[in-house]
């Protein structure tokens, strides 16, 4: 049985891979790192998502997806963000709640 999109969203991984191979991202990679990005992690994640989509047990599919590069390094977890502490500082409370008078 194929997993529902709320369990395995292949589109998220496809979007991440197409973003990586896109000309804008590759231009940035060339400028910042001096080389093009092979996007191997994103390609591996896409293959993992396709495999997870075909697993019949939803818990097993989630477990497989938890090991992806996207979920370990990117995603919506701000603590694991590659730019946290490098480009911006983590805050306990958002600063826009404070009003200076």
MDTraj code that builds the backbone (N, CA, C; nanometers):
import mdtraj as md
import numpy as np

residues = "UNK UNK UNK UNK UNK UNK UNK UNK UNK UNK UNK UNK UNK UNK UNK UNK UNK UNK UNK UNK UNK UNK UNK UNK UNK UNK UNK UNK UNK UNK UNK UNK UNK UNK UNK UNK UNK UNK UNK UNK UNK UNK UNK UNK UNK UNK UNK UNK UNK UNK UNK UNK UNK UNK UNK UNK UNK UNK UNK UNK UNK UNK UNK UNK UNK UNK UNK UNK UNK UNK UNK UNK UNK UNK UNK UNK UNK UNK UNK UNK UNK UNK UNK UNK UNK UNK UNK UNK UNK UNK UNK UNK UNK UNK UNK UNK UNK UNK UNK UNK UNK".split()
xyz = np.array([
    [0.0836, -0.1182, 0.0000],
    [0.0000, 0.0000, 0.0000],
    [0.0886, 0.1253, 0.0000],
    [0.0562, 0.2206, -0.0790],
    [0.1313, 0.3455, -0.0879],
    [0.0921, 0.4365, 0.0279],
    [0.1919, 0.5043, 0.0840],
    [0.1676, 0.5951, 0.1964],
    [0.0986, 0.7236, 0.1486],
    [0.0163, 0.7782, 0.2361],
    [-0.0505, 0.9051, 0.2062],
    [0.0512, 1.0189, 0.2115],
    [0.0166, 1.1320, 0.1519],
    [0.1086, 1.2462, 0.1468],
    [0.1380, 1.3052, 0.2841],
    [0.0485, 1.2875, 0.3814],
    [0.0779, 1.3396, 0.5147],
    [0.1819, 1.2535, 0.5871],
    [0.2058, 1.1313, 0.5399],
    [0.3096, 1.0450, 0.5959],
    [0.4396, 1.0642, 0.5187],
    [0.4333, 1.0515, 0.3873],
    [0.5502, 1.0678, 0.3009],
    [0.5158, 1.1668, 0.1910],
    [0.5735, 1.2844, 0.1983],
    [0.5494, 1.3866, 0.0975],
    [0.6688, 1.3909, 0.0016],
    [0.6582, 1.3163, -0.1062],
    [0.7676, 1.3072, -0.2036],
    [0.7927, 1.4427, -0.2691],
    [0.6885, 1.5223, -0.2839],
    [0.7011, 1.6536, -0.3491],
    [0.8009, 1.7418, -0.2744],
    [0.8019, 1.7347, -0.1416],
    [0.8967, 1.8147, -0.0623],
    [1.0408, 1.7809, -0.1009],
    [1.0695, 1.6535, -0.1143],
    [1.2050, 1.6106, -0.1493],
    [1.2371, 1.6398, -0.2955],
    [1.1368, 1.6283, -0.3821],
    [1.1558, 1.6634, -0.5228],
    [1.1837, 1.8127, -0.5366],
    [1.1075, 1.8942, -0.4652],
    [1.1289, 2.0395, -0.4673],
    [1.2688, 2.0759, -0.4181],
    [1.3135, 2.0089, -0.3134],
    [1.4461, 2.0368, -0.2584],
    [1.5555, 1.9987, -0.3584],
    [1.5375, 1.8871, -0.4285],
    [1.6348, 1.8453, -0.5298],
    [1.6350, 1.9413, -0.6487],
    [1.5160, 1.9816, -0.6967],
    [1.5108, 2.0739, -0.8107],
    [1.5644, 2.2119, -0.7721],
    [1.5445, 2.2527, -0.6467],
    [1.6025, 2.3791, -0.6009],
    [1.7547, 2.3708, -0.6065],
    [1.8083, 2.2577, -0.5654],
    [1.9534, 2.2405, -0.5624],
    [2.0138, 2.2396, -0.7029],
    [1.9486, 2.1744, -0.7971],
    [2.0069, 2.1662, -0.9314],
    [1.9757, 2.2897, -1.0154],
    [1.8948, 2.3797, -0.9610],
    [1.8579, 2.5009, -1.0336],
    [1.9750, 2.5953, -1.0539],
    [1.9656, 2.6772, -1.1564],
    [2.0764, 2.7659, -1.1925],
    [2.1070, 2.8696, -1.0843],
    [2.0059, 2.9189, -1.0148],
    [2.0296, 3.0181, -0.9096],
    [2.1112, 2.9610, -0.7951],
    [2.0737, 2.8425, -0.7500],
    [2.1474, 2.7789, -0.6410],
    [2.2882, 2.7419, -0.6853],
    [2.3022, 2.6907, -0.8064],
    [2.4342, 2.6520, -0.8565],
    [2.5256, 2.7743, -0.8727],
    [2.4674, 2.8857, -0.9133],
    [2.5448, 3.0100, -0.9240],
    [2.5942, 3.0527, -0.7860],
    [2.5065, 3.0464, -0.6868],
    [2.5454, 3.0806, -0.5501],
    [2.6535, 2.9871, -0.4976],
    [2.6399, 2.8580, -0.5264],
    [2.7386, 2.7604, -0.4826],
    [2.8745, 2.7878, -0.5473],
    [2.8733, 2.8200, -0.6746],
    [2.9972, 2.8510, -0.7457],
    [3.0625, 2.9762, -0.6875],
    [2.9830, 3.0766, -0.6566],
    [3.0344, 3.2015, -0.6003],
    [3.0891, 3.1801, -0.4590],
    [3.0125, 3.1092, -0.3746],
    [3.0503, 3.0933, -0.2349],
    [3.1592, 2.9898, -0.2122],
    [3.1507, 2.8777, -0.2854],
    [3.2412, 2.7660, -0.2591],
    [3.3421, 2.7407, -0.3703],
    [3.3234, 2.8060, -0.4853],
    [3.4154, 2.7874, -0.5956],
    [3.3909, 2.6621, -0.6771],
    [3.2780, 2.5967, -0.6549],
    [3.2450, 2.4756, -0.7309],
    [3.0936, 2.4578, -0.7344],
    [3.0489, 2.3798, -0.8313],
    [2.9078, 2.3473, -0.8396],
    [2.8741, 2.2409, -0.7353],
    [2.7495, 2.2414, -0.6888],
    [2.7026, 2.1416, -0.5932],
    [2.6501, 2.0220, -0.6713],
    [2.6942, 1.9027, -0.6357],
    [2.6493, 1.7808, -0.7037],
    [2.5084, 1.7412, -0.6602],
    [2.4593, 1.7976, -0.5519],
    [2.3248, 1.7714, -0.4991],
    [2.3040, 1.6232, -0.4666],
    [2.4106, 1.5557, -0.4256],
    [2.4030, 1.4132, -0.3941],
    [2.3114, 1.3853, -0.2747],
    [2.3144, 1.4723, -0.1735],
    [2.2291, 1.4517, -0.0561],
    [2.0817, 1.4621, -0.0933],
    [2.0485, 1.5617, -0.1761],
    [1.9094, 1.5806, -0.2163],
    [1.8615, 1.4661, -0.3048],
    [1.9486, 1.4177, -0.3923],
    [1.9128, 1.3055, -0.4790],
    [1.8906, 1.1792, -0.3946],
    [1.9776, 1.1584, -0.2960],
    [1.9627, 1.0439, -0.2065],
    [1.8325, 1.0533, -0.1265],
    [1.8001, 1.1748, -0.0799],
    [1.6747, 1.1957, -0.0069],
    [1.5536, 1.1646, -0.0936],
    [1.5584, 1.2056, -0.2193],
    [1.4467, 1.1791, -0.3107],
    [1.4287, 1.0288, -0.3298],
    [1.5375, 0.9559, -0.3461],
    [1.5282, 0.8099, -0.3602],
    [1.4750, 0.7463, -0.2318],
    [1.5184, 0.7966, -0.1168],
    [1.4698, 0.7456, 0.0114],
    [1.3209, 0.7711, 0.0267],
    [1.2758, 0.8898, -0.0138],
    [1.1332, 0.9225, -0.0056],
    [1.0506, 0.8316, -0.0964],
    [1.1017, 0.8020, -0.2146],
    [1.0306, 0.7112, -0.3052],
    [1.0214, 0.5712, -0.2438],
    [1.1294, 0.5288, -0.1780],
    [1.1285, 0.3983, -0.1124],
    [1.0292, 0.3988, 0.0047],
    [1.0317, 0.5058, 0.0837],
    [0.9410, 0.5163, 0.1985],
    [0.7952, 0.5202, 0.1543],
    [0.7704, 0.5775, 0.0390],
    [0.6337, 0.5866, -0.0134],
    [0.5742, 0.4477, -0.0381],
    [0.6603, 0.3510, -0.0704],
    [0.6109, 0.2166, -0.1022],
    [0.6049, 0.1235, 0.0184],
    [0.6557, 0.1664, 0.1329],
    [0.6520, 0.0829, 0.2538],
    [0.5113, 0.0827, 0.3103],
    [0.4631, -0.0346, 0.3493],
    [0.3244, -0.0459, 0.3949],
    [0.3020, 0.0064, 0.5372],
    [0.4043, 0.0026, 0.6216],
    [0.3901, 0.0474, 0.7604],
    [0.4253, 0.1964, 0.7719],
    [0.3297, 0.2803, 0.8130],
    [0.3566, 0.4255, 0.8236],
    [0.4694, 0.4595, 0.9215],
    [0.4779, 0.3871, 1.0319],
    [0.5836, 0.4141, 1.1293],
    [0.7215, 0.3835, 1.0705],
    [0.7301, 0.2766, 0.9954],
    [0.8570, 0.2403, 0.9311],
    [0.8954, 0.3450, 0.8267],
    [0.7966, 0.3969, 0.7548],
    [0.8214, 0.5011, 0.6547],
    [0.8719, 0.6290, 0.7221],
    [0.8098, 0.6676, 0.8336],
    [0.8546, 0.7869, 0.9069],
    [0.9956, 0.7692, 0.9611],
    [1.0252, 0.6487, 1.0086],
    [1.1580, 0.6183, 1.0612],
    [1.2634, 0.6319, 0.9507],
    [1.2309, 0.5844, 0.8316],
    [1.3223, 0.5951, 0.7184],
    [1.3451, 0.7414, 0.6799],
    [1.2377, 0.8197, 0.6803],
    [1.2492, 0.9614, 0.6445],
    [1.3228, 1.0433, 0.7495],
    [1.3199, 0.9988, 0.8739],
    [1.3900, 1.0710, 0.9811],
    [1.5411, 1.0717, 0.9589],
    [1.5897, 0.9787, 0.8798],
    [1.7335, 0.9679, 0.8541],
    [1.7791, 1.0471, 0.7316],
    [1.6912, 1.1200, 0.6678],
    [1.7283, 1.1934, 0.5470],
    [1.8102, 1.3179, 0.5806],
    [1.8881, 1.3626, 0.4850],
    [1.9679, 1.4840, 0.4979],
    [1.8778, 1.6039, 0.5277],
    [1.7645, 1.6107, 0.4585],
    [1.6714, 1.7220, 0.4768],
    [1.6235, 1.7301, 0.6218],
    [1.5793, 1.6192, 0.6761],
    [1.5260, 1.6205, 0.8122],
    [1.6345, 1.6358, 0.9178],
    [1.7570, 1.5943, 0.8891],
    [1.8660, 1.6087, 0.9855],
    [1.9290, 1.7469, 0.9818],
    [1.9349, 1.8101, 0.8648],
    [2.0113, 1.9339, 0.8499],
    [1.9298, 2.0561, 0.8117],
    [1.8141, 2.0360, 0.7545],
    [1.7372, 2.1504, 0.7078],
    [1.5989, 2.1460, 0.7696],
    [1.4979, 2.1382, 0.6860],
    [1.3620, 2.1285, 0.7373],
    [1.3225, 2.2502, 0.8178],
    [1.2318, 2.2310, 0.9117],
    [1.1813, 2.3443, 0.9883],
    [1.2376, 2.3485, 1.1305],
    [1.3350, 2.2654, 1.1618],
    [1.3959, 2.2669, 1.2941],
    [1.5044, 2.3745, 1.2971],
    [1.4753, 2.4852, 1.3614],
    [1.5670, 2.5986, 1.3614],
    [1.6973, 2.5694, 1.4330],
    [1.6967, 2.4795, 1.5291],
    [1.8185, 2.4465, 1.6024],
    [1.9185, 2.3777, 1.5097],
    [1.8706, 2.3004, 1.4122],
    [1.9588, 2.2295, 1.3209],
    [1.9880, 2.3086, 1.1935],
    [1.9400, 2.4293, 1.1849],
    [1.9613, 2.5107, 1.0662],
    [2.1105, 2.5366, 1.0444],
    [2.1578, 2.5235, 0.9202],
    [2.3004, 2.5482, 0.8944],
    [2.3398, 2.6945, 0.9100],
    [2.2430, 2.7852, 0.9150],
    [2.2747, 2.9267, 0.9294],
    [2.2581, 2.9776, 1.0724],
    [2.2000, 2.8962, 1.1608],
    [2.1823, 2.9376, 1.3005],
    [2.3178, 2.9516, 1.3669],
    [2.3430, 3.0672, 1.4242],
    [2.4695, 3.0916, 1.4906],
    [2.5805, 3.1351, 1.3964],
    [2.5583, 3.1252, 1.2666],
    [2.6576, 3.1676, 1.1688],
    [2.6131, 3.2995, 1.1061],
    [2.4928, 3.2994, 1.0529],
    [2.4387, 3.4196, 0.9894],
    [2.3484, 3.4955, 1.0860],
    [2.2763, 3.4231, 1.1688],
    [2.1859, 3.4861, 1.2643],
    [2.1971, 3.4147, 1.3978],
    [2.1585, 3.4840, 1.5063],
    [2.1659, 3.4286, 1.6415],
    [2.0311, 3.3740, 1.6837],
    [2.0339, 3.2570, 1.7494],
    [1.9113, 3.1990, 1.8030],
    [1.8654, 3.2828, 1.9221],
    [1.7365, 3.3030, 1.9332],
    [1.6801, 3.3778, 2.0449],
    [1.5799, 3.2902, 2.1172],
    [1.5701, 3.3104, 2.2485],
    [1.4699, 3.2389, 2.3267],
    [1.3304, 3.2909, 2.2922],
    [1.3220, 3.4224, 2.2726],
    [1.1946, 3.4876, 2.2456],
    [1.2165, 3.5818, 2.1273],
    [1.1258, 3.5858, 2.0319],
    [1.1441, 3.6753, 1.9167],
    [1.1589, 3.8215, 1.9610],
    [1.2469, 3.8949, 1.8948],
    [1.2745, 4.0324, 1.9329],
    [1.1671, 4.1319, 1.8917],
    [1.0788, 4.0930, 1.8014],
    [0.9776, 4.1888, 1.7560],
    [0.8696, 4.2133, 1.8601],
    [0.8682, 4.1318, 1.9695],
    [0.7715, 4.1546, 2.0755],
    [0.8128, 4.2695, 2.1667],
    [0.9409, 4.3045, 2.1600],
    [0.9913, 4.4113, 2.2448],
    [0.9803, 4.5445, 2.1728],
    [0.9241, 4.6426, 2.2398],
    [0.9069, 4.7761, 2.1797],
    [0.9966, 4.8743, 2.2546],
    [1.0793, 4.9433, 2.1778],
    [1.1658, 5.0447, 2.2388],
    [1.0913, 5.1767, 2.2420],
    [1.1022, 5.2448, 2.3543],
    [1.0357, 5.3747, 2.3662],
    [1.1328, 5.4819, 2.3993],
])
top = md.Topology()
chain = top.add_chain()
for i, resn in enumerate(residues, 1):
    res = top.add_residue(resn, chain, resSeq=i)
    for name in ("N", "CA", "C"):
        top.add_atom(name, md.element.get_by_symbol(name[0]), res)
traj = md.Trajectory(xyz[None], top)
